Amino acid sequence: MGAVNTSEDFLKSLGFPTLEVHQTFSHFDFTRPGRRVLLIGPMGSGKTEFAAKVWRDAAIAMKKSDKVKALTSTGEVDRRQVFFIRSFIDGIRFTEYPEDALAYRSGYVRCGENIARIRDSFDLEKVIADNPTVGTYIIDEASFFDERLAYVVRNQSLERGVMFIFPTLILNFRRDIFNSSARLMLDMATDVIPLTAYCEHEDCIRDAFYTYRYYTVDGVECPALYFDPLIVVGGDSSKTGSDSPNYASRCDEHHFLPGKEYTFFSLKPMAEEASKGNPKKLRTEIENLKYTIKRSQLYKNIASRYKDDPNEEVYMNSLRPDYIAEKALMYLFNEQNLVSEDLLIRIVNDLELDRAYMARVLADNRRPVELDQGLLF
């Protein structure tokens, strides 16, 4: 019998009839040096679970002979030795699991000493230096880290043959590239493995490519507005109220994202005018968002944009959560750099915005500002 080269050839050799043959789900390949593998997909698509499978495959591969070690090694580096890295700001997820757990939604594997929480690329360099024989690093949610991490990874992979695996969100809840770190990882990746999930809308079972953010207020689903903070630190449990959002995997039809048109058509132009010395329109809009939202340009835009839409009620529910004014102002300050710190503090003070909420969110998004009541005057 001739050589069997594909899954289809193999099944035909066993006498299977003609049928649709899918790609083989293979064990992970530790022989190729320097790979930089992106595992991308929405929340719930199994990115971290895939990483856990890599960990289990490595444990099996480590039992092989020195001949296999020669195939999986470059110098002192052995890619069967795997190390798991997670961000410090992601620390409240999976609190019910052991400290050394590589945890995902339906289970975990224990990493022993081969696990660390890091703050930035400098911490990553220290972990690598302290573990010179480790050949594979799984870096969870790498988009949370600084852009420099992409160059640390590239240099280590090219110079030493180290492999990196990134279970990460490339698209944020806005369906935009998550940030500049995510863009750099796309640029330097050697492999991309896309994963999908079922759309979590109750009436749908299509593939979902997007992560949907929403709040649950008075039992009602309230889609996050486009200018909701980019990073909101929280666990995977269901939450109610305006402080912390929930997430779901959604298809294109059921991924609701109100406020994008308003952000670019109204909010940013008001901020651009404010940056030129005339903050009156912006201040009025922030005041309306806080106290009389039906007078705001946001309310008018959404009411007009989605009038007679089958999901009109869902879109209008986006105006129910608290902190809309705070979010709009932080978006202009933190992401667009159109509002100065002085103007931010002045508006917070004048309109009595929620300082505690803003201080927490700005810190999580790496733009801390001292908003203490006593320091505003």
Steps between C-alpha positions, in 0.01 A plus 500: 500500500629847414565778750197663664548877482172657611205433729288437190752244366508328838121467520481375141762237584266374772214465255299809596263625228542843344409759760602844618832468678603779735850605595666271755506636855866428571721500804708813532829520308795585728764434235479832314713772665403862540127477434278784618148357506189713542186326629225746418125499548226651717461433869384144554653366178746274681827693462630421848365146480707454180801626697426243770506229231846623396608463863367141514665414167831632635472275805465199270784614273732540800485123556661434163863407436807715448445464126174692539672754726744570217204581274332734750810686620709794387812525714393490865139580409253208491158593363338213692564704814199730526447807720165677548478878545199709599453872560479645851187696406329173410547369853136487610396250234469134601551574871349163587796317344850436647762773470702292252205425272487558127125541524230510235124496520454126531811401694869555558846347499752565775830658397698458822792745496465569128252784537535873566295818502675795336433870461693578182765394250779565750347241734485258205870548432576416864288182486681391183841572653408299811388202291765461227399147392128572456418489130127583485324790667120525505416866561133543582324816374823650368308804372489621861876559495717782362607508134862424591397141578464427128868582442616301804310202358636544147860525620478195725338291226754598232812490716428199723223303326250562781134447404220728620128428504250780551140417593374856460224730387607673180167680462350691791130532575487782242615255228814712457859372531535484879792743525847567361638195682250279318596663170869430559428137590314457174799645316755268661293176517614194306176304553140603565243250625149650493237356733127566511217442745127463469319833495364531854180674396215272604354491150825427313747215450728650236875542536599800707816695423440798727502572873188688607498717814181582684371604842207346683290773660168409664517166322530664158782449245663838436763506222821684581535825311788535254693732736478260796849461657729278299612296802262415784657259745264231626437130542304260284197480728171664403463851636216743549503877521706773332842442655606187313395365160423151378639343183363261242607360166278640227459478124481810283119525523486484878805711584340830601730805513308827534671837517774455240350750257441744787860465620647613170218724380441696823714413802845528342425827316387654830825385661706635210333839551573478872867428428512830313380689807121481472369224731143632532329250266689207646424602856130538415490156338675335797255674734204376296640146493525512879176666600254542208594237245196558277644844421835353391620456145557134584133439579390681186743305285398156629128581497527613137753239381306196620143620457291213357796260532385154621752536785414861582421419864834324548689798361306746716580288805864603455403830667386333824836434676666763716833675429428588135630854551810372678569250222465759225743735673753224576489380139593849378779529758642148508464377142469810284723743693259780413426599861787615718540385858421850622177515301408148611539594868314828450199330340501222761498767771242729342251223421569281804574191296574170673867530599539152651371328185715715272817456707461121493435480125778741406747302710393173335555664161855616593409869523465566874389847608468629857131586531477524877239752615750698702741543210253645252494854636 
